[in-house]
Amino acid sequence: MIINPLDTGILSLGITEVNSSWWLDRVNGANLFNRVYYFFNEGIECDVVSNSAKKNIVFRPGKLYILPANISIKFHLNPGVNVNHFFIDFVLIGHSFKPEIFEVDAIQNSCCKKLLEFLITYIVKNDINILTYYVNKTQIDTRTKELFDVFQSTLALLLTFLNSEYNIFSTALSDFSAVIEYIQQNYDKKISLDELRKISSLSESQFIRQFKKILGTSPYHYIKTFKMHMALNMLNSGSSVSNVAYSLGFSSPSAFSNAFKKFFNYPPRNITND
């Protein structure tokens, strides 16, 4: 199986430091995005809930981790520790991961090591801290588009290789990929349950039941949470409250601010200083 770069919708990537409860609030908000993580030092761990059983995983330096969106994860940060890590948040169109965390020895696996080294070196060389993209929803300049073309191509190569070596993809969830794709491509609009149900060709009760089983939450909560996390990404990349509000389909900046504060427990001006 070869992954098409156009099927890897990168939302954000970069190299950053984890040292606050804000990071925990952000990543623990919902299981919305697939994630690639590589930690440069220790201090982060997580609990994974699967079939009512909880498993603790300690993230180790030198290991590459793939964290699919279809598993329930709660991260923990050791007190007083600053953790540096490389990350990619992305959606994957037309493919679904098996519901488990994948750990790969990025030092011993030469192909994985080369691709990871290229990504990290490319980020450093282009002086990138965090780069945010919105799944084709915003106008970006030519240089940023060129950067994302490189990242998408490399991520597609990495996922293709990992699947050939570790069989990371599942066919069991593929029937629902069109629903997730529709939400992630239309998060700036009002999406009805009936629209999603028709895409899945299921009855309303079947659709809601399957959605909760696959994604661990209701369709309404998924859409709201996805929209709020996209807003958070946009604010962190420098967009104003007004631009984010209208880009996400809110009637006014104040309506957006109220929704954002209700969701995250702090107003968007804490990020932008608007």
Secondary structure, DSSP 8 states (H G I E B T S, - for coil): ----GGGEEEEEEEEEEE-SHHHHHHHTS-S-SEEEEEESSS-EEEEEEETTEEEEEE--TTEEEEE-TTSEEEEEE-TT--EEEEEEEEEETT-EE-SS-EEEETTT-HHHHHHHHHHHHHHHHTT-SEEE--TT-S---HHHHHHHHHHHHHHHHHHHHHHHHH--EESTTGGGHHHHHHHHHSTTS---HHHHHHHHT--HHHHHHHHHHHHSS-HHHHHHHHHHHHHHHHHHTT--HHHHHHHTT-SSHHHHHHHHHHHHSS-THHHH--
